[in-house]
Amino acid sequence: MKRRALLLTGLLAGCGLSERPYAERREWPLVVARPAALPPRVNGRTLELRTLRAGPGLESRGLQSLDADGAIRTEFYEEWSVPPAQAVEESLRQWLGGSGIFAGVVAPGSRIAADYVLEGDLGALWSEPAAGRADAALGITLITGDTPRVLLQRRYAETAVLAGSGPQAATQAMLAALAVVFARVEGDLRRAVVA
């Protein structure tokens, strides 16, 4: 048994595996914060934000980038702290909760009967280093909660400039693009609900 261990150690040393430095995974928080929050609307209506669906490849936590040839690359050692669709859903719930449009924004399974239901899908969240930008895309459908009727159906796609290279610049640009998407969603919801 000792001889096998020595032989294996020798083989590993010979191929260089024992000399490679350990590369630790880094996790990046995916939180899109509002610039300022408004209080909930007194006696206002409630919104249920359902679970966002993840587009192709966005169910994994690895940071994604789009190469110049259109190929999507997923990083193994650089990843979001939670799956992107889950984090975007929670950030959007917090964003809309601070919009002042609704009395409350609830998650699926809440005992509150929502006046409106918002469904959606995360279609893009990646950087494009060759183009010097990051992309975010979100599709939404707003329906009434009592007698289902579509009030709003739209797809949003925004970009933000990469202010450098590397994962930190990529994550900051992706979050900036998402903030613009969220602001546009809020504006459209305000017009659809208040009108």
N, C-alpha and C positions, 0 to 999 in steps of 0.2 A: 504493500500500500504506500509506504514511504517513497519507494522507487518511482511509482506512478506520479506522485505529487511532484517530485523533483523533475521528472521528465516533462510534465505538463508546464511547469514553471519555466523550464528551459525553452520549450517551444514558444510560449507566449513572449518571452524575452527576445527570442530570435525574430519574431514577426513584428515586434515593435508595439504590441498591444499594451504591454505593461508600462511603456514610456509615454503614452498619450495622456495629455492632461484631461481631467474630468470636466466635462462641459455641463454645467448646471442649467436647468430650464429656468427661464425668467417669466414671471407672470405679470401682465399689465392689466390694471383696472379699467373696466369699460363702464364708465359713469359719465353721463352727459348732464351737467348741472345747468339749471336755469340761471340767467343773469340776476333775476330778482323774482321772488315769489309773491303772489297776491293771496289774500285770505279766501277761503271757500265762499261761494255765493250763498248767502242766507236764503233759506227756502228754495234753493235752486234744485236743479235736476241732477241725477246721478248717471255716471258713465261706467260701464263694465268694459275693461280692456281685456280681451281674450288672449290666450297664449299665441304669441307670434310664431308663425311658421318660418323655418330656416330654408333659405334657398340652397341650391346645390353647393356642397362644400362648406357651407356656413354652420353646419351642425358640429364641426370640430372646433377646438379652441385655438389652433395654430394661426398666427398672423398670416394673412394672405397678401400676395402681391401679384400684379399682372405684368408679365414680361412684354417686351415690345412686339413679340410675335403672337401675342394673344394667349399664351399659356399661363395658367394660374399656378403659382408656386405657394405651397403651404410650409411655413417654418416649423421645424420640430422643436427647437430650443427657445423660441419666442412665442408665447401664447397668451391669450386673454385669460383672466383669472376664472371666468365662467364661460360657458358657451355663448357666442355672440347674440343669438336671438333671445335667449333668456335675459341677458344683461340689457339689451336694447329695450325689451318689453318693460322691465322694471324702471329703467331710466325714463321711458316715455310715460309710464304711469305717474312717476314723481313730477315730471315736467307738466303734464296736463293737470295734475292735482294742484299745482301752484299757479295755474293760469287764471284763476278767478272765474272761470266759466261755469264750473260745476260745484255742487254741494259736496261731492265726493267722487273719487275715481277708484273703483274696486276691482279686485281680481276675480277670476272664475271661482265659483264655489262659495262666494259671499252670500249671506242670507238676505242681503239688501236686494230688493227688486229694482233693477236698473231701468232708467227711462230710455237710455241709449246703449247700444252695444257697438264696440269698435273691434273689428277683426283686421288682421294684416299679415304681411310677410316681409321678411328682410331679404331683399333681392341682391344686394351688393354691400360689401364692406371690405375694401382692400386698397392698397396703395399701388400707384403706377410710377415707379422710380424713373423710368425713361421719360415720362411726360411731366415729372415733377409735381404730381398731384395725388390726392386720395379720393376715392369715390364711396358714396353711401347711397343706397336706394331702398325705399320702403313703399309698399303698396298698402292701401287701407280701404276699408269699406265700413261706413257708418250706417247702422240701421236703427229703427225705433225698437224699443224693448217690448212694447205691448202687442201691437199688430205689426208684424215685420214689414217694414217698408224701407227701401234703400234711399238714404238722404244724400249720401256722398260716396263716390267711388273714384279713387285717384291713385296715381303712382308718382312718387317724388324721387328725383335723382339729383344729387348735388355733389360738387367737388370742392376741395380745399387744397391750397398750395402746400407742398412739402417744404418745410423750412430747414432743410438739411437732409442728411442720409442716416440710415440706421433705424432700428425699431422704435426708438423714442420719438423721432420726428414723424414716423409713419403713424403711430398710435395717436399722436396729437392732431395730425391732419385728419384722420378718420373721425375722431371725436368732434372736430370742428365742422366737418361735413354733415355729421349726424345732427349737430345743433341747428344748422340751417334747415335741414329736413324737418326737425321737430317744430321749429318756429313756423314753417309753412303749414304743417299739419294743424297747429294751434289756430292759425289765422283762418283756415278753411272751416275748422270745427266751430269757431266762434260765429262765423257767418251762417253756417248751416243750422246751428242750434238756436241762436238768438233771433234769426230772421223769422 
